[in-house]
Amino acid sequence: MSNFFTYEERLTLQKDLKESKSLKSIAQELGKNPTTISREIKKYSSEVATGYPGYPYNACRNRINCRKKNICGMDCSRKATQYCKLCRECNEHCPEFELEVCSARFRPPYVCNGCTTIGKCTLMKTIYDAEHAHIAAHHRISESRSGLCVSETEVARLNEIISPLVRQGQSIHQIYIEHENELMCSEKTIYNYIDACLFDVRNIDLPRKVRFRERYKKPEFKVDKGCRIGRSYKEFEHFMEQNPDTPVVQMDSVIGTVGGKCLLTIHFVESSLMLAFLRDANTSQSVIDVFNALDRILGAELFEMLFPVILTDNGSEFSNPRAIEYRQEAPGRSSYHRTNVFYCDAGSPYQKGAIEVNHELIRRILPKGTSFDHLTQKDVFLMMNHINSYKRKKLNNRSPYETFSFYHGEDVLEKLACRQVPAKDIMLKPNLLKK
């Protein structure tokens, strides 16, 4: 009896839930334990805030008999004869809002798939969808089998022992023999950490290692698999509810060829301005180095104003959020804390859709499969200047450069190495970077 579900089994589970079958009968049909079925439903179901045609999501206890109008105090596009309960923003503005939660969601079968009133319900629902569950399960399995589960504190401890001795010319083998009891890990693990750029020393500091070509491409490691705790998309939404006027910065990577140079992209959602930085490898340390450099260039006050919240995906290069959120040293700085990092849900790139859409402009100049190894940071600045000077309909026919300048001034753009390109000279073709 396997605990793992195939896609066909998940489709069967979804169908049986819609038919309101008991967990016991579903378990018998699928040849699994009822506890396994229950665990599958609880783990991979999704909360959905929807209503039904003509009636948006409304979780207020008084929604049925409510006759309130003009709650938000703004001119409403709806007809005057309609009530505020028919507006999707009603719950946010009403001072008498009382949350109603359907208790059936917390009793077997724990979902609303087979509920007879789902077609007339405007409350929060719990839905089991086979396709979503299958994708989420495979991503969870993939995450559990990749990377290294090592904390930032442990990395710092090992770094203090190993890096000074390597700089003295000692080999990893020599260090391991003398400090085996202190290190509490294998010699191979130390080499893996160095390959992943988790220490101050690199492979170039190991005299013999650089003389040999690697037999295979080393995997990229997560610094800490618990990095998403307290930084999930749900926490991001909660943070934005508490701080609604906080500007959001989205972050992602653009890959050239596998194992070659890559780009770190930083997108200011408010103005659509995008920065890009060339990195030799897609590692967490390379991302940290970029933010440390921006912190030095901009200064603490300006950095904290521009980067209050950073939203990114679950790539291994973003798996050391504390090193991004906090300064190592803060002489003359306002504080050690400088930003807040949050992560999108797995398999949900639409949650940072603004940066994903803007990547299309980069791909006009650097199509997929193009190697970035011949590029310099100067080339990347040139490319982004052309992209940021390109006018957008959503910005009221202004360019990201003009919009950002309006909010923050040209002095800031100067520090970020941004230049405006005349409209007649803008080129979004590969010829831009041909030498």
N, C-alpha and C positions, 0 to 999 in steps of 0.2 A: 504494500500500500504506500504510494508515493505522496508526499506533501506538495510536490510541485504540480502546477496546473498547466495544461496545454491551452492553446488559444481556443480550441474546440470545446474544452471543458469549461472555460470561462464564458463562452457563448451560451452553453447549456445552462450554466449557473444564472446568467442574466435572464434567460427565457423562463427558468423555473421561478425566479424571484418575481417576475412580472405576473406569473400565474399564481402567486401567493402560496407556493408550496412550503412546507415546513423544512427547517434545516435538516431534520432527521431523514426525511424522504429524499431531499436533494443529495445528502451524503450517501444514502443507499444507491441512488442512481449513478453517482460518480465513483462509487467504490472508495470513499474516503471517510474519515472520522468527522462527526458533526462539529467537533472543536476546530478542525482544520478549515471547514467551510466558514464557520463563524469568524475565525482569524483572517481568512482571505477577504471577507466582506468588510470587516472593520479596517483592515490595513489599506485597502485599495479603493474604497468608496470615496466620492467627492461631494463636498458641500456645494450646492447650487442655489443661487439667489435668483429665482425666476418666478414670474406670475403665470398668467394665461392671457390669451388675446383680449386686449382692451383693459387689462388689469395688471399693472406692473408689480414687482416685488414689494410687499408691504407686510412687515412683521409686527405691526402695532396691535395691541390687544383690543383697541377700540375702533378698528378699521371698518367694521361692518356698518355700524350706526353713525359713523362720523359724518358731519355735514360742514366741516370747516372749509373756509375759502381764504385765499390770499395769506397763507401762513408765513411765507418767506418775505412778504412785503415788497415783492418785485412784480413788474409787469409780466404776466404769464401769457404764453403763446396759445394756451388752451382756451376753449370757449368759456365764457363767464358762467354758463350754466353748470359746468362740471366742477367737481369738488377736488380738494387737494389730495385726497386719498388716491386719486387716479394719476398722480404725479410720482415718478420714480424717486424724487428727492423729498418726498413728504416726511419720511422718518427722520431725516437729518435736521429739519427745521422746526418741527413741531415741539413745543415745550411740554406737552402733555403725553409725549410718546412713551408707551409702556411695551417693552419687548415681550412677545409671546413666542414660546418655543414648543414645538410639537413633541410631546413626550414619547410618541410612538417610535421616533427615530432612535431611541435608546433602549428599545426592547426588541427581542428577536422579531423579524430578521434584520433589524438595524438599518434598513433602507426604505425608501419610499416607492420603489419600483412597482410593487403590487398594490399600492394604496388605491382604494376606490374613489377617493376625493382628490387625487393628484391633479385632475383636469380643472379643478375649481379652487386650488390652493395657492395662496400668495406668500406663504411662509417659507423660511429656509428649508431646503430639502436635502436629503442624503441619497445620492444616486450611485448605483453600481453599474459601470459601463465596461464591457468586456475589453474593448480596444484600449481604453485608457489604463485599465488595470494591468493588461499584458505589457504595455510599454513601461509603466511604472515598476512592475516586478522585475523586468529584465534590466532596467537601469539600476535597481537596488542590488541585484546579484552582481552586476558588472562593477559597481562601486565597492562592494565587499571583497572583490578579488583583486583589486588594483591598489597601487600605492603602498605607502608605509604608514603605519599608525604610530606616529611619533609626535610628541608635544613640542611646543616651542621651547619650553623650559629644558627639556631633555637635550634638544639640539644645542642650546646655549651652553649647557654643562659640558657636553662632548667637545664643543668648539674650543672652550677654554683649555682643555687638556691637549687636544691634537694640534691645533693651528700653530701655537708658538713653537712646538717641537719640530713640526714640518719646516718652518721657516729657518730653524737651526740646521737643516739638512738631514734630519732623521727620516728614515723610511717608515711607512705605516706598520710594517712588520715589526720593526724595532720598538715602535711606540706600543704596539699591541702586547708584545712580550713583557715589557716593563710595567704596563698599566692595565693588564687584563682584568684584575679585580675591580678597578675603578670604572673601566669602560662599560662593563656588563653587557656587551654585545659582541658579535663575531667580527673578525677582520674583514670578511666580505661585506658586512653591513656598513662598515666605515667607508669602504670604497664606494658603495652605493650612495651614501650620503654626500660624498665629495662629487660624484658624477651628477647628482641632483642639485649641486651648488648650494647646499645648506650650510656650509662652513665658509670661513673667511679665506681658506686656501682652495685652490683649484687644481685640476689635473696638471696644469703647466708647472705647478710647484713640486710635482713628483717626478724626479729626473728620469727614472726608468719607464714610467707609465707612458709618457708622451712619445716614446720611441716605438711603441707597439700600436698597431691599428686595432680598433675594437672589432670583435668578431660579429657583433650584432648591435643594433640600435638599442641603447639603454632606455628603459621606460621612464616616463616622468612620474615623480612621486608627489603624493600629497603630504604636505608638512604635518597636517593634523586633520584626521577624518572627522573630528568633532567641530570643525571650523564653522559649520552651518548652525550650530546650536545657538539660539538667540539672535540669529541673523537670517532667518528664513523669509520668504516673501510675505507670509502672514505677519511676521514682526515688522517688516517694511511697511505694510499697509497700516498697521497700528501706529507706527512712528509717524507716518504722514498724516494720520487722523489727528494726532496730538500736536503736530507741527505743520499745518496745512500750507503755509507759505514758504516752506523750505525748498529751494531749488534742488533738482535731482541731476546727478551726473551718471551716465551709463558707461560701462567699461566692457571691452571685449578684445579678442585677438583676431587678427587676420593672418592666415597661414599661407606661405608661398608653397614651396616644395617641402616634403617631409624631411625633417632634420636640418633644414636650412634656416636662414634668417626669417623673422616674422615681425609683425607690427602689433603694438599695443595701441588701441584706439580708445579715446576718451571723448564722450559726446555730451555737450551741455544741452539738455533737453529744451530749456527755456528759449534758447537762441538758435539751436540747431548747429552751433559751431562744433567742429570736430578737430581734435588734436590726434596726431599719430606719431609714434616713436619706434624707431627701428631697434630690434633686439637681436643679438646673435643666437639666442636659444630661447625656447618657450618655457622658461623656468620661473618659479615664484620669486627668486632673487632678482631677476631682471625687471620684474614689475615693481618690486620694492625700490630698486635703484632709481626708476623713473620718478616715483612719487617723492623720494628723498631729494632728487634734483629739483623738482618743481617747488618743493617746500623752501629750498635754499634760494631759488630765483625769485619767487614771489614774496617771500617773507611770511611769517606766521599768520598775521592778521588777514592778509589778502588770500592766502591759501585756504584758511578756514571759512572765509566768506564764499569762495568759489567752489569748494569741495565739501559741503556739509554732509551730503549723503551720496554714496556711491553704490550703484546697483549693477551686479554682474552675474555671470553664470557660474556653473560648478566646475570649470576647468581647473586642472591641477596647478596651473600658474597663478591662480587666485586663492590658493589654499593656505595662505599665511596672512589672514586678515589683520591680526594684531600688529604686525610689522608695518602695515599700511595705515592703520588707525592711530598709531602712537609713534612719536619721535623717539629715537634712541637717546638723544641728548637734547636738552632744551635750554642752552645758555642764552639768555636774553629773549627767550620765547615766552609767549603768554601761558602755555601749558604743554604737557606732553601729548595730550589727546588732540587730534587734529581733524578727524573725520569719522564717519560711521559707514561700515561696509555691510551690505545685505546681498542675499543670493536669490535668484529666480528659482522657481520650482524646476525640478528635472524635466527635461523635454518640453519646456514652455518658453521658447525664444520670444514669443509674442509679448511677454511681460516686459521686455526691453526692446520693443519693436522699433523705436525711433532710431537707435544705433544700427539695427539690422537693416533698415531701409537705407540709411546713409552709406552702408557698406557697398550698396549697388553702384554708387558713384566711384568708389575706389576700384571696384572691379571693371569699370569702363576703361580705366587706365592700366590696371594690373589684373588681367583676366585670371580666372582660376587655373592653377597649374603653372603659373609664371613664377620663376625663381626670383627671390628678393636678394640673392647673394651679391649681385652687382650694384645694389643701391647703396647710397650714403644717406645720412640724416638730412643733408642739404637737399637731396632729391625728394625725400619725403615731405619736407617743409614746402618745397615748390608745388608738389602735387596737392597738398592740403590747402595752400593758398588759392589755387584755382578752384577747388571744390567749395571752399568757404566764401568765395566771391560770386558763386553761382546763385542767382536769385531764385527764391522759392515762393510758390503761390500761397502756402500756408503762413508765410511771414509777411503777408500783404505786399508781395512782389519786392521784398527786400532780401538782401543776401544775409547769410549768417554773420558775416563780418560786420555789416552795418548794424544788425540787431544787437550783437554782443557789444559793439562800440557804444550804442545808445545806453545800454544798461551799466557798463563798467568802464567805458572810456578807452581811448586808443593807447594810452600808456600801458594798460594791462596787456593789450594785444601785442604791443612791442616786446614786452617781457616774454610772451609766449611765442615769439618769433613768427607772428602772423603778419602778412602783408596783403593789402588789397590789390587784386589784379583787375585792370580795366576790362569792361564787359567785352569789348571787341577782341581782346587777347585770350579770353578763357578757352582752354582746350581740355576736353575730357576724353582723350584718345591715347592709346599707347605711345603715339609719336611724341607725347609731351616729355617722356623720360628717355627717349632714344638718344644715344650719344654718338 
